[in-house]
């Protein structure tokens, strides 16, 4: 009797494997394990199994955390407004690149902060007007550190070329330093800064804005070599 070719043997083996799998009853097939939710007990107590349908619940944020996020949204919005002036006010390539990076990062962070607030049943604060309205004091437009005054914003909007570059860099350094103060105030508040997402965001924002301040100080020194910033 002639031996079967190797190809025929492989086909028979494959057919047998497929047939064997298809002939298994539902009871014989291995079902995926169901998820187990475990709640740790207090020290010295055993853990407790919870129903698989259990969902995590966000811890209510501290008032200082909500106020920080609401305030930082308004703070970032003014920075984005400042960078929006760059295309029509200067041809400085270095400043244009910096402005594009600041605008993109702060716009993304605004969306993150809005999602963070919405997930916790909170809402963004209404942006303050650039120009004070009737009955609105000058101080009411500067509740947050580093925010430019209406006069500073108007001067920036009216400045041409190199003068715009100088005012923009000075204004944005002031703005960033205000954000650093807001982060410090957050972490100095009792019970605030415990939320992991908020902690990471505030820490990253602090590091990024410190780095950008250093960049802007060097750019400003090039524009004003004889003047102390």
N, C-alpha and C positions, 0 to 999 in steps of 0.2 A: 504494500500500500504506500503511495507517494505521500510525503509530508505536506501539510498545507503551507501555502506561501505565507510569509510574514504579514503582508497586508491583510490577508483573510483572517489571520489570528487576531490582529488588532481590531478589525471590524467586529468579530465575534465577542471579544472582550468588552468593547465599548457598548455593544447591544445588551450584553448581560448586565453591565453596570447600570445602564439606563432602565432596563426592565426591572431590575431589583429595586431601584429607587421609586419607580412609579407604582410598584406593587405594595409599597408600604401603606398601611392604613393611617389615618390622621392621628390615631393614638400612638403609633409607633414613631411618628416624626417628632423631633425635639422642638419644643416650643421655646421662644426666647424668654429668659428670666424676667419676671416683673420687677419694676424698680422698687426699691425699699427706701423709705424716708425715715431717718432716725433722728430723734430729738435727744440731745445729750441731757443727762440728769445733772442735778446739782452735785457738788463734790461729795463723793462717797455713795451716791445713789446710782442705780443702773440706768442705762439708756432705755428709751421707749420707742417702739415702732409705731409710726403714724400711717394713716391710709395713703395709698399711692396717689390719691387725688389731692393731697395736701399741697398748697401753693405757698410760696414765701411771701411775706408781707413786709413792705418797706417800713423801717422805723420812722416815725414822724420826725421831720427835721427840726432842729433848734431854730428859734426865731432869728438868731443872728445869721444862721446859714441861709435862710430864705431872704433876709434883707441883703446879704452879701450878693447873692445871685441876681436879685432884682436890681440892685444898684450897679453891679458890674455890667449888666446888659445895657443900661443907659450910658455908662462910662464908655464901653466899647463902641456904642453907636456914634458917639462924638468923634472918636478916633477914625472910624470909617468915613464920617462926613469930612474930616480933615483930609484924608487921603484922596477923596473924590475930587478935590481941587487941583491935584498935582498935574493931570494931563493938560489942563488949560493954563497953568501958571508957570511952568518951568520946563526947560529942556535938559535939566541935569539928569543924566542917565543913572547915576548912583542913587540919587534921591528917588527917581521913578521906580527903580528896582526895590528899594527899601519900602516905599509906599505900597507897592503891589503886594509885597509879602505881609506887611502889617494888615492891609485891608482883607486879604484872603484869610489869614489866621484868625483875626478878630471876628470876621463874619461867621466863620465856622464855629467859633466859641460861643457866639450869640445863639446859634441854633442849638448847641449842646445845652446851654443854660436854660433855654426855653423848654427843651425836652425834660431836663432834670426837674424843673418846677412843675410841669404838667403831670409827670409821673407821681408827684406827691400832692396833687390837688391844689397847687399854688399857681398864681398867674404872674406874668411879668409886670413890673411897674410901668405906668405910662411914661414915655419919654418926656423930659422937661423941654419946654420951648427954648430955642436958641436965643430969642429975644424975649425979655420979660414982658408980660402982658399987663394990662391995667390992674392996679392993686397988687401986683406981684413984686415983692422986694428983690433987690439985687442978690441978697443972700440966699433966697429960695432957689436961685438958678445954680448955686454952687454948694449943694448939700454933700457932694462927694469930693474927696481930695483930688487935686490935680486937674479938675475940669476947667477948661478955658472959659473966661468970661465972655459975654456977648461982644464986648469991646475988642477982646483979643481975636475972636472969630471974625469980626468985621475987618479988623486990620489985616488979618491973614488973607481974607477974600479979596481985599483991595490991593495987596502987595504984588509987584511985578518981579519976575525973574529972580535975581540974586537976593533981593530983599525978601521975597517969598520963601526962598530956601532957608534963609536965616531964621525967619519967624516960625516956619514949620518945624525946624529942628528944635528950636527952643521950646516951642509949644508942646511938641510930642514928648520931649524929655520930661517936661513938667507933668504931662499927662501920665506917662509911664510911672514916674515917681509916686504919683497919687495912687495908682493901682497897687504898688508895693505897700503903701500905707494901708490900703483896704485889706490886703491879704494879712498883714500883721494884726490889724484890728480884729479880723475874723478869728485867728488862732489865739488871740489874747482873750476872747470872749469865753466865759465859762460854759462848758457843754457843747461848744461849737467845734467844727472840724473833725467830728467823729465819723461822718459819712465817708466811705471809701472813695466814691466817685468824686465828691467835692474836694476831698483832701488831695487826690491826684491832680485834679484840675487846677486848684489854687497853687499847688507846689510847682506844676509845670508852667503856669502863667507867670509866677514869680521869677523862675529861672530864665524864661524866654525874655521877659521885659528887662531884666537886669542886663542880659547880653545885648539887647537892642539899644539900651541906654549907652553902653560903652561904644557901640558902633556910631551912634548919633553924635556923641561927644567928640569923637575923632573927626567926623565929617564937619562938624561945626568949627573945630579948631582949624581946619583947612580954609574955611570961608572967612574966619576972623582970627588970623594969626596974631594980631596985635592986641586983641581985646580979650580980657579974662571972661570966661563964661560964668 
